[in-house]
Amino acid sequence: MNTILVLLVLSAVTALLVTYARHDRFAGPASTSHPLDELGPIEERFHLVPRG
């Protein structure tokens, strides 16, 4: 019974660590992308041009 509980706890801790490590806080600012087209940054024009 103890072995099963230890395995469950270890698998939960491993899952949490993997989720934490895969988060983009380790990548820094290079992990963010700003889509561009011929008119410049798209996200600045979201309020001007409706994107569907």
N, C-alpha and C positions, 0 to 999 in steps of 0.2 A: 504494500500500500504506500509506503514512504517513497519507494522508487518511482511509482506512478506520479505522485505529487511533485517530486523533484523534477521529473521530466516535463511535466506540464508547466511548472514555474520557469524552467530553463528555456522552454520553447517560447513562452510568453515574453520573457526578457529578450531573447534573441530577436523576436519579431519587432519589439519596440526599438531595439538598437538599430535594426536594419531600416525601419521607418525613419528614425532620427537621422541616420547617416545619409539616407537618400534625399533628405530635404535639401533645398538649395541654399541653406545658410552656409554651407561649406564652399560653395562655388564662388561666392562674391559677386561683384557687379557684372562680371562677364557672363553670368548665366541669364541675365535679362536681355531680351531682344526688343528692339523698337522697329516695327515694320516700316519700311520706307517705300515710296514709289516715286514717280517723276515729279510729284508736287511737294515732296518732303515727308515729314512724319505723319503717318495716317492717324495716330491717336489724337493728334492736335486738331484734326478736322472732323472728329466724330460728331461734334455738335453742328457742323456746317453741312455735311453730306450724310444723309441717312444710309447706313450700311445694314443690309438685311441678311 
